[in-house]
Amino acid sequence: MLLGLDVRDQIRDVFSKEFKEPVTVRVFSQTIGCETCQTVESLVRELVDVVGEDKLKLQVHTPVLEKEIAERYRVDRVPTIVIEGEKDYGIRYVGLPAGLEFSTFIQGILQVSKRKPKLSESTLELLKGIDIPIDLMVFVTTSCGYCPSAAVMAWNFALASDYITAKVIDASENPDLAERFQVVGVPKIVINEGMAEFVGAQPENAFLGYIMAVYEKLKGDSRGS
């Protein structure tokens, strides 16, 4: 049992108060060559047992055997968790959401269940103007105290716009990506493969500023071409 009795009680309590609409959790997993895949599957199954299948539905996919589904969800590594409502919002967790990142996972599910982002009206108005794909990568570790707020903030931006996707990536489980994007401190946020990046849990306005700066640059490039 991965979830202790006290944790289960806390989960039931928060879900009874905050959970709104059904959520599907898709786990992309494989049995060979993935140290944490089986743990991720077990963790989500236990969570479904605790909150009920009427609220949470688990779908397990093997990318090698289900290439079309993996391509549709743009999943290229395991384990990857997709949190979706009646549609895919572009919300991903790459790795095992253990330690402090378990709270990130729970918050992500609850926010998707509400079908609306926890962002200010002025931010939502600005995001309506985005019409070019923007990809957020948030590098985290399971022991980082500031990582959950940065991760959930990114997911809220994805929830707000069909053009924004947000991947929360465990840096220690994905050392190749951490090295490629020069992750020294966490949380590190990388936008569109490095068009902008910053370290630390920034407030909403600052995070939005980076997103809009990338959008304006993309818009300028598209006008110029």
Buried (B, 14 or more C-beta within 10 A) or exposed (E): EEBEEEBBEBBEEBBEEBBBEBBBBBBBBBEEEBEBBBBBBEBBBBBBEBBEEEBBEBEBBBBEEBEEBBEEBBBEBBBBBBBBBEEBBBBBBBBBBBBBBBBBBBBBBBBBBBBEBBBEEEBBEBBEEBEBBBBBBBBBBBEBEBBBBBBBBBBBBBBBBBBBBBBBBBBBBBEEBBEEBEBEEBBBBBBBEEBBBBBEBBEBEEBBBBBBEBBEBBBEEEEEE
